[in-house]
Amino acid sequence: MHIAEGVAPVPVAAAGALVAAVGVTIGLRTMQDRQIPRAALMSAVIFLASLVLRLPFGPSSVHPLLNGLAGLILGWAAIPVFLVTLFLQALLFQYGGITTLGINTVTMGLPAVICYYLFNGYIRKKGTGRGGFLGGVAAGVTALVISFVLWAGALLLCGKHLAVIVGLALGPHLGLVLIEGLFTGFAVSFLSRVYPAIFEVPSGREGNGSA
């Protein structure tokens, strides 16, 4: 779900870069040392997942995002994680672009933060079992839906003629919602059993700790 290089006009690209810069700043300020290994691992998982399923659609593409899972584990730190991941994808594989890096970071990172506030507390309270699984499914579905809405809105701001791309991408994303939700649900359920502390996201730099 990238907007490709050269598609966004300067005002849209600049607005995306500004919002992304704010999110990245907050993410870095709240990230503690013990979160760095988790952030690195999550970045690698997102990077690899985007290569598993990729359907090109004009100036964009359809692939798993895993931003719901990233938000549950990292909170605001998910935004700089997506910035790094998207930069490497643009540099190595020409997915997205440098001028649209800000827009794509917001499209994928902001829903991760929203899901953190909506579902992280619920998952920590419910712990293992059905509650954790359902919370993960809800986070995965919600993040992807919000990402699609933000992506579609940004694409329409780039030009009304791109509305046809939004229509073409809607069908594949409806199928991807189910995959994303189930994967996130199973991942949350597993992590809640073997390493529940992974969902304890610090709210600021109160101190250092081990991962």
NUTOR-253858 format. One line per 5 residues: their letters; for each residue x, z, y of C-alpha. Coordinates in steps of 0.001 Angstrom, whole numbers, plus 500000, padded with zeros to 6 digits. Each point is the difference from the previous one (the first is absolute). Layout:
N
a) X,Z,Y | ...
END
This chain:
211
mhiae) 500000,500000,500000 | 502539,498785,502523 | 499609,498054,503207 | 502711,497380,499896 | 502730,499251,502507
gvapv) 498835,498042,503050 | 496278,500548,499440 | 499491,502836,502504 | 500176,499217,503735 | 502348,502124,502101
pvaaa) 497354,502483,501316 | 498661,500717,496489 | 503481,500337,498518 | 501097,502272,502846 | 496934,502228,499628
galva) 500646,500315,496267 | 503648,500856,500613 | 499051,502692,502525 | 497488,501692,497693 | 502457,499775,497102
avgvt) 502747,501562,502130 | 497767,502987,500770 | 499135,500442,496321 | 503611,499680,498888 | 501091,502551,502595
iglrt) 497410,502519,498797 | 500906,499297,496378 | 503712,500583,500558 | 499406,503140,502052 | 497810,501564,497313
mqdrq) 502123,498920,497035 | 502073,502773,498445 | 503198,499529,498022 | 498241,500779,496737 | 497652,497074,500619
ipraa) 502778,497415,500240 | 500356,499440,496210 | 496217,499677,499694 | 499928,497529,502879 | 502788,497926,498444
lmsav) 498285,499977,496608 | 496633,499096,501516 | 501590,497181,501976 | 501510,498572,496809 | 496680,500245,498150
iflas) 498126,498241,502818 | 502676,497310,500194 | 499820,499274,496265 | 496201,500193,499826 | 499692,497321,502674
lvlrl) 501888,497634,497676 | 497759,500593,496969 | 496848,498340,501328 | 500263,497554,502875 | 497392,497376,500882
pfgps) 500864,497918,503106 | 497239,499342,502536 | 501229,497978,502956 | 501752,502337,502461 | 499430,503030,497752
svhpl) 500077,501099,496362 | 498200,502356,497610 | 501939,502651,498094 | 499817,503728,499102 | 500729,502254,502970
lngla) 500097,503531,498523 | 499611,501370,503517 | 497380,502495,498843 | 502528,501545,497605 | 502728,499858,502641
glilg) 497800,501828,502482 | 499114,502752,497535 | 503670,500626,499235 | 501626,499419,503394 | 497410,500416,502761
waaip) 501340,498627,503297 | 503322,499197,498312 | 498230,497106,498265 | 500190,497959,503216 | 503824,499830,500215
vflvt) 500018,499369,496241 | 497816,496932,500476 | 502140,498875,502932 | 503132,499979,497833 | 498224,498401,497037
lflqa) 498413,497250,502077 | 503270,499308,501789 | 501784,499480,496672 | 497172,497798,498714 | 500174,497836,503120
llfqy) 503797,499835,499874 | 500395,499300,496285 | 496837,498100,499051 | 498491,498824,503306 | 496833,502044,499364
ggitt) 498485,500686,503395 | 502547,499714,502806 | 502147,501793,502532 | 497759,499265,503001 | 496945,501210,498053
lgint) 501777,503021,498499 | 498198,502402,502331 | 496541,498626,499201 | 500630,500050,496259 | 501399,503535,500175
vtmgl) 496870,501221,501778 | 497714,498111,497617 | 501495,501712,496962 | 501359,503277,501395 | 497100,501229,502124
pavic) 497500,500002,497082 | 502530,502059,498019 | 499952,502698,502687 | 496201,499929,500149 | 499809,500508,496228
yylfn) 502404,502912,500268 | 497618,501808,502348 | 496922,499043,497972 | 501154,500695,496444 | 503293,501926,499799
gyirk) 498363,503421,500421 | 497290,499133,497484 | 502544,498919,497391 | 502135,503123,500472 | 496876,502153,499642
kgtgr) 498628,498208,496926 | 503372,499688,498297 | 499942,498372,496579 | 497074,498479,498197 | 497062,497902,501103
ggflg) 500060,501221,503601 | 503585,498851,500548 | 499299,496638,498403 | 496906,499374,502115 | 501863,501074,503124
gvaag) 502741,497510,499195 | 497501,497208,499391 | 498316,500753,503326 | 503343,499986,501816 | 501077,496702,498449
vtalv) 496715,498266,500758 | 499718,501413,503520 | 503543,499042,500964 | 499621,496428,498786 | 496640,499524,501706
isfvl) 501325,501321,503328 | 503112,497840,499642 | 497867,496924,499438 | 497868,500768,503050 | 503091,500517,502192
wagal) 501670,496876,498610 | 496871,497902,500517 | 499582,501319,503538 | 503638,499278,500855 | 499741,496519,498509
llcgk) 496892,499226,502046 | 501802,501177,503132 | 502663,497423,499180 | 497384,497241,500115 | 496344,499560,499069
hlavi) 500928,496953,497910 | 501662,502429,497563 | 496602,501425,499039 | 499974,497625,497034 | 503065,501815,498615
vglal) 498128,503308,500189 | 497107,498483,498069 | 502290,498602,497314 | 501829,503305,499590 | 496835,502109,499727
gphlg) 499255,499077,496376 | 503463,500761,498592 | 500111,503286,501913 | 496691,501111,498481 | 501654,499746,496596
lvlie) 503170,501612,501247 | 498023,503020,501265 | 499107,500937,496419 | 503586,499627,498775 | 501377,501958,502953
glftg) 497477,502808,499584 | 500515,500427,496267 | 503793,499885,500239 | 500042,502580,502786 | 497565,502198,498084
favsf) 502124,500011,496854 | 503188,500525,502010 | 498520,502988,501858 | 498635,501488,496794 | 503408,499707,498298
lsrvy) 501991,501345,502949 | 497586,502906,500425 | 500813,501097,496454 | 503772,499517,499955 | 500997,500540,503643
paife) 497142,501325,502176 | 502425,500991,502779 | 500424,496315,500847 | 496710,500137,501919 | 501182,502861,502223
vpsgr) 500778,498021,503147 | 501733,501959,502816 | 498374,499863,503434 | 503319,500163,501900 | 503680,500773,499764
egngs) 499591,503707,499294 | 502991,500018,497701 | 501837,498202,497271 | 499281,500113,496316 | 500797,498233,496802
a) 497891,497141,498649
END
